């Protein structure tokens, strides 16, 4: 069984670059304090590394 990550958007995307907004949308986040569950895969880890300053990640 693969592990999953709980990802919460804690900072607004207002004023951020289009690339950062696209990454946040790609993770499935659209509102502040919204939480999604994603698999712990290299693709998701790469997205988290790019916009980690805007996210809260728990296992």
PDBQT receptor file of N, H, CA, C and O in Angstrom, charges set to zero:
ATOM      1  N   UNK A   1       0.857  -1.179   0.000  1.00  0.00    +0.000 N 
ATOM      2  CA  UNK A   1       0.000   0.000   0.000  1.00  0.00    +0.000 C 
ATOM      3  C   UNK A   1       0.900   1.238   0.000  1.00  0.00    +0.000 C 
ATOM      4  O   UNK A   1       1.828   1.335   0.803  1.00  0.00    +0.000 OA
ATOM      5  N   UNK A   2       0.626   2.172  -0.893  1.00  0.00    +0.000 N 
ATOM      6  H   UNK A   2      -0.127   2.094  -1.545  1.00  0.00    +0.000 HD
ATOM      7  CA  UNK A   2       1.423   3.392  -0.961  1.00  0.00    +0.000 C 
ATOM      8  C   UNK A   2       0.910   4.399   0.070  1.00  0.00    +0.000 C 
ATOM      9  O   UNK A   2      -0.276   4.421   0.398  1.00  0.00    +0.000 OA
ATOM     10  N   UNK A   3       1.817   5.221   0.567  1.00  0.00    +0.000 N 
ATOM     11  H   UNK A   3       2.780   5.203   0.300  1.00  0.00    +0.000 HD
ATOM     12  CA  UNK A   3       1.414   6.215   1.553  1.00  0.00    +0.000 C 
ATOM     13  C   UNK A   3       0.803   7.423   0.848  1.00  0.00    +0.000 C 
ATOM     14  O   UNK A   3       1.000   7.635  -0.348  1.00  0.00    +0.000 OA
ATOM     15  N   UNK A   4       0.067   8.196   1.614  1.00  0.00    +0.000 N 
ATOM     16  H   UNK A   4      -0.093   8.024   2.586  1.00  0.00    +0.000 HD
ATOM     17  CA  UNK A   4      -0.576   9.384   1.063  1.00  0.00    +0.000 C 
ATOM     18  C   UNK A   4      -0.157  10.606   1.877  1.00  0.00    +0.000 C 
ATOM     19  O   UNK A   4       0.317  10.491   3.007  1.00  0.00    +0.000 OA
ATOM     20  N   UNK A   5      -0.342  11.764   1.280  1.00  0.00    +0.000 N 
ATOM     21  H   UNK A   5      -0.727  11.858   0.362  1.00  0.00    +0.000 HD
ATOM     22  CA  UNK A   5      -0.019  13.033   1.919  1.00  0.00    +0.000 C 
ATOM     23  C   UNK A   5      -1.275  13.886   2.002  1.00  0.00    +0.000 C 
ATOM     24  O   UNK A   5      -2.069  13.924   1.062  1.00  0.00    +0.000 OA
ATOM     25  N   UNK A   6      -1.455  14.569   3.124  1.00  0.00    +0.000 N 
ATOM     26  H   UNK A   6      -0.810  14.538   3.888  1.00  0.00    +0.000 HD
ATOM     27  CA  UNK A   6      -2.515  15.554   3.274  1.00  0.00    +0.000 C 
ATOM     28  C   UNK A   6      -1.878  16.906   2.973  1.00  0.00    +0.000 C 
ATOM     29  O   UNK A   6      -0.941  17.318   3.657  1.00  0.00    +0.000 OA
ATOM     30  N   UNK A   7      -2.383  17.596   1.954  1.00  0.00    +0.000 N 
ATOM     31  H   UNK A   7      -3.144  17.261   1.399  1.00  0.00    +0.000 HD
ATOM     32  CA  UNK A   7      -1.806  18.869   1.530  1.00  0.00    +0.000 C 
ATOM     33  C   UNK A   7      -2.853  19.965   1.727  1.00  0.00    +0.000 C 
ATOM     34  O   UNK A   7      -3.973  19.866   1.225  1.00  0.00    +0.000 OA
ATOM     35  N   UNK A   8      -2.473  21.013   2.464  1.00  0.00    +0.000 N 
ATOM     36  H   UNK A   8      -1.563  21.094   2.871  1.00  0.00    +0.000 HD
ATOM     37  CA  UNK A   8      -3.369  22.129   2.762  1.00  0.00    +0.000 C 
ATOM     38  C   UNK A   8      -2.761  23.417   2.237  1.00  0.00    +0.000 C 
ATOM     39  O   UNK A   8      -1.578  23.684   2.450  1.00  0.00    +0.000 OA
ATOM     40  N   UNK A   9      -3.576  24.220   1.545  1.00  0.00    +0.000 N 
ATOM     41  H   UNK A   9      -4.536  24.003   1.372  1.00  0.00    +0.000 HD
ATOM     42  CA  UNK A   9      -3.136  25.527   1.056  1.00  0.00    +0.000 C 
ATOM     43  C   UNK A   9      -3.267  26.536   2.191  1.00  0.00    +0.000 C 
ATOM     44  O   UNK A   9      -4.374  26.800   2.662  1.00  0.00    +0.000 OA
ATOM     45  N   UNK A  10      -2.128  27.109   2.639  1.00  0.00    +0.000 N 
ATOM     46  H   UNK A  10      -1.229  26.895   2.257  1.00  0.00    +0.000 HD
ATOM     47  CA  UNK A  10      -2.170  28.037   3.771  1.00  0.00    +0.000 C 
ATOM     48  C   UNK A  10      -1.826  29.468   3.379  1.00  0.00    +0.000 C 
ATOM     49  O   UNK A  10      -1.972  30.380   4.192  1.00  0.00    +0.000 OA
ATOM     50  N   UNK A  11      -1.370  29.678   2.145  1.00  0.00    +0.000 N 
ATOM     51  H   UNK A  11      -1.251  28.937   1.485  1.00  0.00    +0.000 HD
ATOM     52  CA  UNK A  11      -1.091  31.041   1.665  1.00  0.00    +0.000 C 
ATOM     53  C   UNK A  11      -1.808  31.237   0.333  1.00  0.00    +0.000 C 
ATOM     54  O   UNK A  11      -1.914  30.311  -0.471  1.00  0.00    +0.000 OA
ATOM     55  N   UNK A  12      -2.290  32.440   0.113  1.00  0.00    +0.000 N 
ATOM     56  H   UNK A  12      -2.203  33.193   0.766  1.00  0.00    +0.000 HD
ATOM     57  CA  UNK A  12      -3.026  32.763  -1.101  1.00  0.00    +0.000 C 
ATOM     58  C   UNK A  12      -2.122  32.739  -2.334  1.00  0.00    +0.000 C 
ATOM     59  O   UNK A  12      -0.915  32.959  -2.239  1.00  0.00    +0.000 OA
ATOM     60  N   UNK A  13      -2.722  32.469  -3.482  1.00  0.00    +0.000 N 
ATOM     61  H   UNK A  13      -3.703  32.290  -3.559  1.00  0.00    +0.000 HD
ATOM     62  CA  UNK A  13      -1.988  32.495  -4.746  1.00  0.00    +0.000 C 
ATOM     63  C   UNK A  13      -2.009  33.883  -5.380  1.00  0.00    +0.000 C 
ATOM     64  O   UNK A  13      -1.422  34.088  -6.442  1.00  0.00    +0.000 OA
ATOM     65  N   UNK A  14      -2.679  34.834  -4.738  1.00  0.00    +0.000 N 
ATOM     66  H   UNK A  14      -3.157  34.668  -3.875  1.00  0.00    +0.000 HD
ATOM     67  CA  UNK A  14      -2.724  36.199  -5.263  1.00  0.00    +0.000 C 
ATOM     68  C   UNK A  14      -1.313  36.768  -5.279  1.00  0.00    +0.000 C 
ATOM     69  O   UNK A  14      -0.597  36.705  -4.280  1.00  0.00    +0.000 OA
ATOM     70  N   UNK A  15      -0.920  37.321  -6.419  1.00  0.00    +0.000 N 
ATOM     71  H   UNK A  15      -1.501  37.372  -7.231  1.00  0.00    +0.000 HD
ATOM     72  CA  UNK A  15       0.392  37.932  -6.548  1.00  0.00    +0.000 C 
ATOM     73  C   UNK A  15       1.510  36.950  -6.851  1.00  0.00    +0.000 C 
ATOM     74  O   UNK A  15       2.659  37.361  -7.013  1.00  0.00    +0.000 OA
ATOM     75  N   UNK A  16       1.200  35.665  -6.930  1.00  0.00    +0.000 N 
ATOM     76  H   UNK A  16       0.267  35.332  -6.799  1.00  0.00    +0.000 HD
ATOM     77  CA  UNK A  16       2.210  34.662  -7.243  1.00  0.00    +0.000 C 
ATOM     78  C   UNK A  16       2.327  34.509  -8.763  1.00  0.00    +0.000 C 
ATOM     79  O   UNK A  16       1.456  34.959  -9.508  1.00  0.00    +0.000 OA
ATOM     80  N   UNK A  17       3.401  33.876  -9.210  1.00  0.00    +0.000 N 
ATOM     81  H   UNK A  17       4.109  33.511  -8.604  1.00  0.00    +0.000 HD
ATOM     82  CA  UNK A  17       3.593  33.689 -10.649  1.00  0.00    +0.000 C 
ATOM     83  C   UNK A  17       2.564  32.707 -11.194  1.00  0.00    +0.000 C 
ATOM     84  O   UNK A  17       1.982  31.914 -10.453  1.00  0.00    +0.000 OA
ATOM     85  N   UNK A  18       2.354  32.778 -12.503  1.00  0.00    +0.000 N 
ATOM     86  H   UNK A  18       2.827  33.422 -13.105  1.00  0.00    +0.000 HD
ATOM     87  CA  UNK A  18       1.401  31.866 -13.144  1.00  0.00    +0.000 C 
ATOM     88  C   UNK A  18       1.832  30.424 -12.941  1.00  0.00    +0.000 C 
ATOM     89  O   UNK A  18       0.990  29.548 -12.745  1.00  0.00    +0.000 OA
ATOM     90  N   UNK A  19       3.124  30.170 -12.986  1.00  0.00    +0.000 N 
ATOM     91  H   UNK A  19       3.808  30.882 -13.145  1.00  0.00    +0.000 HD
ATOM     92  CA  UNK A  19       3.632  28.807 -12.797  1.00  0.00    +0.000 C 
ATOM     93  C   UNK A  19       3.249  28.282 -11.411  1.00  0.00    +0.000 C 
ATOM     94  O   UNK A  19       2.826  27.133 -11.283  1.00  0.00    +0.000 OA
ATOM     95  N   UNK A  20       3.392  29.112 -10.374  1.00  0.00    +0.000 N 
ATOM     96  H   UNK A  20       3.736  30.045 -10.478  1.00  0.00    +0.000 HD
ATOM     97  CA  UNK A  20       3.025  28.691  -9.030  1.00  0.00    +0.000 C 
ATOM     98  C   UNK A  20       1.529  28.458  -8.910  1.00  0.00    +0.000 C 
ATOM     99  O   UNK A  20       1.098  27.497  -8.274  1.00  0.00    +0.000 OA
ATOM    100  N   UNK A  21       0.730  29.338  -9.522  1.00  0.00    +0.000 N 
ATOM    101  H   UNK A  21       1.080  30.119 -10.039  1.00  0.00    +0.000 HD
ATOM    102  CA  UNK A  21      -0.729  29.155  -9.492  1.00  0.00    +0.000 C 
ATOM    103  C   UNK A  21      -1.118  27.851 -10.195  1.00  0.00    +0.000 C 
ATOM    104  O   UNK A  21      -2.001  27.129  -9.732  1.00  0.00    +0.000 OA
ATOM    105  N   UNK A  22      -0.450  27.556 -11.321  1.00  0.00    +0.000 N 
ATOM    106  H   UNK A  22       0.267  28.143 -11.698  1.00  0.00    +0.000 HD
ATOM    107  CA  UNK A  22      -0.743  26.325 -12.061  1.00  0.00    +0.000 C 
ATOM    108  C   UNK A  22      -0.374  25.088 -11.252  1.00  0.00    +0.000 C 
ATOM    109  O   UNK A  22      -1.093  24.089 -11.289  1.00  0.00    +0.000 OA
ATOM    110  N   UNK A  23       0.732  25.141 -10.526  1.00  0.00    +0.000 N 
ATOM    111  H   UNK A  23       1.316  25.952 -10.495  1.00  0.00    +0.000 HD
ATOM    112  CA  UNK A  23       1.149  24.006  -9.706  1.00  0.00    +0.000 C 
ATOM    113  C   UNK A  23       0.140  23.765  -8.590  1.00  0.00    +0.000 C 
ATOM    114  O   UNK A  23      -0.228  22.621  -8.323  1.00  0.00    +0.000 OA
ATOM    115  N   UNK A  24      -0.310  24.833  -7.935  1.00  0.00    +0.000 N 
ATOM    116  H   UNK A  24      -0.011  25.763  -8.151  1.00  0.00    +0.000 HD
ATOM    117  CA  UNK A  24      -1.302  24.698  -6.868  1.00  0.00    +0.000 C 
ATOM    118  C   UNK A  24      -2.592  24.096  -7.428  1.00  0.00    +0.000 C 
ATOM    119  O   UNK A  24      -3.191  23.217  -6.809  1.00  0.00    +0.000 OA
ATOM    120  N   UNK A  25      -3.014  24.572  -8.599  1.00  0.00    +0.000 N 
ATOM    121  H   UNK A  25      -2.527  25.286  -9.102  1.00  0.00    +0.000 HD
ATOM    122  CA  UNK A  25      -4.224  24.022  -9.231  1.00  0.00    +0.000 C 
ATOM    123  C   UNK A  25      -4.005  22.560  -9.613  1.00  0.00    +0.000 C 
ATOM    124  O   UNK A  25      -4.924  21.748  -9.500  1.00  0.00    +0.000 OA
ATOM    125  N   UNK A  26      -2.808  22.220 -10.060  1.00  0.00    +0.000 N 
ATOM    126  H   UNK A  26      -2.062  22.879 -10.152  1.00  0.00    +0.000 HD
ATOM    127  CA  UNK A  26      -2.492  20.835 -10.422  1.00  0.00    +0.000 C 
ATOM    128  C   UNK A  26      -2.564  19.892  -9.239  1.00  0.00    +0.000 C 
ATOM    129  O   UNK A  26      -2.862  18.708  -9.398  1.00  0.00    +0.000 OA
ATOM    130  N   UNK A  27      -2.293  20.408  -8.058  1.00  0.00    +0.000 N 
ATOM    131  H   UNK A  27      -2.050  21.370  -7.929  1.00  0.00    +0.000 HD
ATOM    132  CA  UNK A  27      -2.429  19.602  -6.841  1.00  0.00    +0.000 C 
ATOM    133  C   UNK A  27      -3.900  19.450  -6.444  1.00  0.00    +0.000 C 
ATOM    134  O   UNK A  27      -4.225  18.648  -5.569  1.00  0.00    +0.000 OA
ATOM    135  N   UNK A  28      -4.789  20.216  -7.082  1.00  0.00    +0.000 N 
ATOM    136  H   UNK A  28      -4.525  20.868  -7.793  1.00  0.00    +0.000 HD
ATOM    137  CA  UNK A  28      -6.213  20.123  -6.781  1.00  0.00    +0.000 C 
ATOM    138  C   UNK A  28      -6.678  21.113  -5.736  1.00  0.00    +0.000 C 
ATOM    139  O   UNK A  28      -7.757  20.952  -5.166  1.00  0.00    +0.000 OA
ATOM    140  N   UNK A  29      -5.875  22.140  -5.473  1.00  0.00    +0.000 N 
ATOM    141  H   UNK A  29      -4.999  22.271  -5.936  1.00  0.00    +0.000 HD
ATOM    142  CA  UNK A  29      -6.228  23.138  -4.466  1.00  0.00    +0.000 C 
ATOM    143  C   UNK A  29      -6.745  24.406  -5.140  1.00  0.00    +0.000 C 
ATOM    144  O   UNK A  29      -6.164  24.878  -6.118  1.00  0.00    +0.000 OA
ATOM    145  N   UNK A  30      -7.835  24.953  -4.615  1.00  0.00    +0.000 N 
ATOM    146  H   UNK A  30      -8.307  24.571  -3.821  1.00  0.00    +0.000 HD
ATOM    147  CA  UNK A  30      -8.381  26.171  -5.205  1.00  0.00    +0.000 C 
ATOM    148  C   UNK A  30      -8.729  27.230  -4.166  1.00  0.00    +0.000 C 
ATOM    149  O   UNK A  30      -8.910  28.397  -4.514  1.00  0.00    +0.000 OA
ATOM    150  N   UNK A  31      -8.827  26.839  -2.883  1.00  0.00    +0.000 N 
ATOM    151  H   UNK A  31      -8.680  25.891  -2.600  1.00  0.00    +0.000 HD
ATOM    152  CA  UNK A  31      -9.211  27.787  -1.834  1.00  0.00    +0.000 C 
ATOM    153  C   UNK A  31      -8.248  27.701  -0.662  1.00  0.00    +0.000 C 
ATOM    154  O   UNK A  31      -7.620  26.665  -0.442  1.00  0.00    +0.000 OA
ATOM    155  N   UNK A  32      -8.133  28.777   0.080  1.00  0.00    +0.000 N 
ATOM    156  H   UNK A  32      -8.643  29.619  -0.099  1.00  0.00    +0.000 HD
ATOM    157  CA  UNK A  32      -7.332  28.762   1.293  1.00  0.00    +0.000 C 
ATOM    158  C   UNK A  32      -7.900  27.741   2.277  1.00  0.00    +0.000 C 
ATOM    159  O   UNK A  32      -9.115  27.558   2.363  1.00  0.00    +0.000 OA
ATOM    160  N   UNK A  33      -7.026  27.092   3.005  1.00  0.00    +0.000 N 
ATOM    161  H   UNK A  33      -6.040  27.241   2.936  1.00  0.00    +0.000 HD
ATOM    162  CA  UNK A  33      -7.372  26.092   4.018  1.00  0.00    +0.000 C 
ATOM    163  C   UNK A  33      -8.064  24.865   3.450  1.00  0.00    +0.000 C 
ATOM    164  O   UNK A  33      -8.625  24.072   4.205  1.00  0.00    +0.000 OA
ATOM    165  N   UNK A  34      -8.036  24.695   2.147  1.00  0.00    +0.000 N 
ATOM    166  H   UNK A  34      -7.580  25.340   1.533  1.00  0.00    +0.000 HD
ATOM    167  CA  UNK A  34      -8.573  23.489   1.528  1.00  0.00    +0.000 C 
ATOM    168  C   UNK A  34      -7.518  22.387   1.654  1.00  0.00    +0.000 C 
ATOM    169  O   UNK A  34      -6.327  22.635   1.463  1.00  0.00    +0.000 OA
ATOM    170  N   UNK A  35      -7.960  21.179   1.975  1.00  0.00    +0.000 N 
ATOM    171  H   UNK A  35      -8.927  20.978   2.130  1.00  0.00    +0.000 HD
ATOM    172  CA  UNK A  35      -7.056  20.047   2.133  1.00  0.00    +0.000 C 
ATOM    173  C   UNK A  35      -7.409  18.970   1.126  1.00  0.00    +0.000 C 
ATOM    174  O   UNK A  35      -8.579  18.641   0.934  1.00  0.00    +0.000 OA
ATOM    175  N   UNK A  36      -6.386  18.424   0.485  1.00  0.00    +0.000 N 
ATOM    176  H   UNK A  36      -5.435  18.691   0.641  1.00  0.00    +0.000 HD
ATOM    177  CA  UNK A  36      -6.566  17.306  -0.444  1.00  0.00    +0.000 C 
ATOM    178  C   UNK A  36      -5.622  16.187  -0.040  1.00  0.00    +0.000 C 
ATOM    179  O   UNK A  36      -4.618  16.419   0.633  1.00  0.00    +0.000 OA
ATOM    180  N   UNK A  37      -5.952  14.975  -0.455  1.00  0.00    +0.000 N 
ATOM    181  H   UNK A  37      -6.767  14.787  -1.002  1.00  0.00    +0.000 HD
ATOM    182  CA  UNK A  37      -5.110  13.816  -0.216  1.00  0.00    +0.000 C 
ATOM    183  C   UNK A  37      -4.516  13.390  -1.545  1.00  0.00    +0.000 C 
ATOM    184  O   UNK A  37      -5.241  13.178  -2.517  1.00  0.00    +0.000 OA
ATOM    185  N   UNK A  38      -3.197  13.266  -1.587  1.00  0.00    +0.000 N 
ATOM    186  H   UNK A  38      -2.608  13.439  -0.798  1.00  0.00    +0.000 HD
ATOM    187  CA  UNK A  38      -2.492  12.869  -2.803  1.00  0.00    +0.000 C 
ATOM    188  C   UNK A  38      -1.510  11.757  -2.469  1.00  0.00    +0.000 C 
ATOM    189  O   UNK A  38      -1.018  11.688  -1.343  1.00  0.00    +0.000 OA
ATOM    190  N   UNK A  39      -1.214  10.880  -3.435  1.00  0.00    +0.000 N 
ATOM    191  H   UNK A  39      -1.614  10.936  -4.350  1.00  0.00    +0.000 HD
ATOM    192  CA  UNK A  39      -0.227   9.819  -3.192  1.00  0.00    +0.000 C 
ATOM    193  C   UNK A  39       1.163  10.417  -3.032  1.00  0.00    +0.000 C 
ATOM    194  O   UNK A  39       1.473  11.468  -3.594  1.00  0.00    +0.000 OA
ATOM    195  N   UNK A  40       1.991   9.733  -2.259  1.00  0.00    +0.000 N 
ATOM    196  H   UNK A  40       1.739   8.880  -1.802  1.00  0.00    +0.000 HD
ATOM    197  CA  UNK A  40       3.364  10.190  -2.034  1.00  0.00    +0.000 C 
ATOM    198  C   UNK A  40       4.226   9.687  -3.188  1.00  0.00    +0.000 C 
ATOM    199  O   UNK A  40       4.915   8.675  -3.064  1.00  0.00    +0.000 OA
ATOM    200  N   UNK A  41       4.181  10.407  -4.315  1.00  0.00    +0.000 N 
ATOM    201  H   UNK A  41       3.621  11.229  -4.415  1.00  0.00    +0.000 HD
ATOM    202  CA  UNK A  41       4.916  10.000  -5.520  1.00  0.00    +0.000 C 
ATOM    203  C   UNK A  41       5.961  11.059  -5.855  1.00  0.00    +0.000 C 
ATOM    204  O   UNK A  41       5.875  12.182  -5.358  1.00  0.00    +0.000 OA
ATOM    205  N   UNK A  42       6.935  10.727  -6.679  1.00  0.00    +0.000 N 
ATOM    206  H   UNK A  42       7.005   9.815  -7.082  1.00  0.00    +0.000 HD
ATOM    207  CA  UNK A  42       7.950  11.714  -7.069  1.00  0.00    +0.000 C 
ATOM    208  C   UNK A  42       7.350  12.947  -7.743  1.00  0.00    +0.000 C 
ATOM    209  O   UNK A  42       7.852  14.056  -7.563  1.00  0.00    +0.000 OA
ATOM    210  N   UNK A  43       6.282  12.762  -8.516  1.00  0.00    +0.000 N 
ATOM    211  H   UNK A  43       5.874  11.861  -8.662  1.00  0.00    +0.000 HD
ATOM    212  CA  UNK A  43       5.644  13.888  -9.201  1.00  0.00    +0.000 C 
ATOM    213  C   UNK A  43       5.051  14.864  -8.193  1.00  0.00    +0.000 C 
ATOM    214  O   UNK A  43       5.243  16.074  -8.305  1.00  0.00    +0.000 OA
ATOM    215  N   UNK A  44       4.333  14.339  -7.214  1.00  0.00    +0.000 N 
ATOM    216  H   UNK A  44       4.177  13.355  -7.122  1.00  0.00    +0.000 HD
ATOM    217  CA  UNK A  44       3.711  15.188  -6.195  1.00  0.00    +0.000 C 
ATOM    218  C   UNK A  44       4.789  15.829  -5.327  1.00  0.00    +0.000 C 
ATOM    219  O   UNK A  44       4.667  16.998  -4.963  1.00  0.00    +0.000 OA
ATOM    220  N   UNK A  45       5.836  15.091  -4.992  1.00  0.00    +0.000 N 
ATOM    221  H   UNK A  45       5.936  14.141  -5.289  1.00  0.00    +0.000 HD
ATOM    222  CA  UNK A  45       6.933  15.652  -4.202  1.00  0.00    +0.000 C 
ATOM    223  C   UNK A  45       7.583  16.836  -4.924  1.00  0.00    +0.000 C 
ATOM    224  O   UNK A  45       7.928  17.834  -4.291  1.00  0.00    +0.000 OA
ATOM    225  N   UNK A  46       7.749  16.728  -6.243  1.00  0.00    +0.000 N 
ATOM    226  H   UNK A  46       7.469  15.918  -6.757  1.00  0.00    +0.000 HD
ATOM    227  CA  UNK A  46       8.328  17.820  -7.024  1.00  0.00    +0.000 C 
ATOM    228  C   UNK A  46       7.454  19.058  -7.007  1.00  0.00    +0.000 C 
ATOM    229  O   UNK A  46       7.956  20.179  -6.925  1.00  0.00    +0.000 OA
ATOM    230  N   UNK A  47       6.132  18.856  -7.087  1.00  0.00    +0.000 N 
ATOM    231  H   UNK A  47       5.724  17.945  -7.154  1.00  0.00    +0.000 HD
ATOM    232  CA  UNK A  47       5.211  19.988  -7.038  1.00  0.00    +0.000 C 
ATOM    233  C   UNK A  47       5.257  20.653  -5.666  1.00  0.00    +0.000 C 
ATOM    234  O   UNK A  47       5.222  21.878  -5.558  1.00  0.00    +0.000 OA
ATOM    235  N   UNK A  48       5.336  19.835  -4.623  1.00  0.00    +0.000 N 
ATOM    236  H   UNK A  48       5.364  18.839  -4.711  1.00  0.00    +0.000 HD
ATOM    237  CA  UNK A  48       5.404  20.374  -3.258  1.00  0.00    +0.000 C 
ATOM    238  C   UNK A  48       6.692  21.167  -3.079  1.00  0.00    +0.000 C 
ATOM    239  O   UNK A  48       6.681  22.218  -2.438  1.00  0.00    +0.000 OA
ATOM    240  N   UNK A  49       7.796  20.685  -3.631  1.00  0.00    +0.000 N 
ATOM    241  H   UNK A  49       7.805  19.831  -4.151  1.00  0.00    +0.000 HD
ATOM    242  CA  UNK A  49       9.069  21.402  -3.499  1.00  0.00    +0.000 C 
ATOM    243  C   UNK A  49       9.011  22.775  -4.141  1.00  0.00    +0.000 C 
ATOM    244  O   UNK A  49       9.646  23.706  -3.645  1.00  0.00    +0.000 OA
ATOM    245  N   UNK A  50       8.267  22.928  -5.233  1.00  0.00    +0.000 N 
ATOM    246  H   UNK A  50       7.751  22.172  -5.635  1.00  0.00    +0.000 HD
ATOM    247  CA  UNK A  50       8.179  24.217  -5.927  1.00  0.00    +0.000 C 
ATOM    248  C   UNK A  50       7.357  25.246  -5.154  1.00  0.00    +0.000 C 
ATOM    249  O   UNK A  50       7.702  26.428  -5.144  1.00  0.00    +0.000 OA
ATOM    250  N   UNK A  51       6.287  24.814  -4.515  1.00  0.00    +0.000 N 
ATOM    251  H   UNK A  51       6.007  23.854  -4.523  1.00  0.00    +0.000 HD
ATOM    252  CA  UNK A  51       5.396  25.766  -3.827  1.00  0.00    +0.000 C 
ATOM    253  C   UNK A  51       5.232  25.422  -2.348  1.00  0.00    +0.000 C 
ATOM    254  O   UNK A  51       4.201  25.727  -1.748  1.00  0.00    +0.000 OA
ATOM    255  N   UNK A  52       6.227  24.799  -1.771  1.00  0.00    +0.000 N 
ATOM    256  H   UNK A  52       7.065  24.551  -2.258  1.00  0.00    +0.000 HD
ATOM    257  CA  UNK A  52       6.156  24.366  -0.379  1.00  0.00    +0.000 C 
ATOM    258  C   UNK A  52       5.934  25.497   0.611  1.00  0.00    +0.000 C 
ATOM    259  O   UNK A  52       5.379  25.280   1.688  1.00  0.00    +0.000 OA
ATOM    260  N   UNK A  53       6.366  26.710   0.252  1.00  0.00    +0.000 N 
ATOM    261  H   UNK A  53       6.817  26.886  -0.623  1.00  0.00    +0.000 HD
ATOM    262  CA  UNK A  53       6.179  27.855   1.135  1.00  0.00    +0.000 C 
ATOM    263  C   UNK A  53       4.719  28.258   1.269  1.00  0.00    +0.000 C 
ATOM    264  O   UNK A  53       4.373  29.051   2.145  1.00  0.00    +0.000 OA
ATOM    265  N   UNK A  54       3.855  27.719   0.405  1.00  0.00    +0.000 N 
ATOM    266  H   UNK A  54       4.135  27.075  -0.306  1.00  0.00    +0.000 HD
ATOM    267  CA  UNK A  54       2.427  28.053   0.436  1.00  0.00    +0.000 C 
ATOM    268  C   UNK A  54       1.587  26.915   1.019  1.00  0.00    +0.000 C 
ATOM    269  O   UNK A  54       0.373  27.049   1.168  1.00  0.00    +0.000 OA
ATOM    270  N   UNK A  55       2.235  25.800   1.347  1.00  0.00    +0.000 N 
ATOM    271  H   UNK A  55       3.222  25.691   1.227  1.00  0.00    +0.000 HD
ATOM    272  CA  UNK A  55       1.516  24.592   1.730  1.00  0.00    +0.000 C 
ATOM    273  C   UNK A  55       1.880  24.120   3.127  1.00  0.00    +0.000 C 
ATOM    274  O   UNK A  55       2.934  24.447   3.673  1.00  0.00    +0.000 OA
ATOM    275  N   UNK A  56       0.953  23.329   3.688  1.00  0.00    +0.000 N 
ATOM    276  H   UNK A  56       0.097  23.063   3.244  1.00  0.00    +0.000 HD
ATOM    277  CA  UNK A  56       1.229  22.562   4.906  1.00  0.00    +0.000 C 
ATOM    278  C   UNK A  56       1.026  21.106   4.510  1.00  0.00    +0.000 C 
ATOM    279  O   UNK A  56      -0.040  20.735   4.019  1.00  0.00    +0.000 OA
ATOM    280  N   UNK A  57       2.046  20.281   4.722  1.00  0.00    +0.000 N 
ATOM    281  H   UNK A  57       2.912  20.582   5.121  1.00  0.00    +0.000 HD
ATOM    282  CA  UNK A  57       1.990  18.886   4.288  1.00  0.00    +0.000 C 
ATOM    283  C   UNK A  57       2.137  17.982   5.498  1.00  0.00    +0.000 C 
ATOM    284  O   UNK A  57       3.069  18.131   6.288  1.00  0.00    +0.000 OA
ATOM    285  N   UNK A  58       1.200  17.035   5.640  1.00  0.00    +0.000 N 
ATOM    286  H   UNK A  58       0.443  16.914   4.999  1.00  0.00    +0.000 HD
ATOM    287  CA  UNK A  58       1.275  16.023   6.692  1.00  0.00    +0.000 C 
ATOM    288  C   UNK A  58       1.084  14.649   6.069  1.00  0.00    +0.000 C 
ATOM    289  O   UNK A  58       0.507  14.519   4.990  1.00  0.00    +0.000 OA
ATOM    290  N   UNK A  59       1.569  13.637   6.755  1.00  0.00    +0.000 N 
ATOM    291  H   UNK A  59       2.037  13.742   7.632  1.00  0.00    +0.000 HD
ATOM    292  CA  UNK A  59       1.458  12.267   6.229  1.00  0.00    +0.000 C 
ATOM    293  C   UNK A  59       0.138  11.642   6.577  1.00  0.00    +0.000 C 
ATOM    294  O   UNK A  59      -0.118  10.495   6.212  1.00  0.00    +0.000 OA
TER     295      UNK A  59
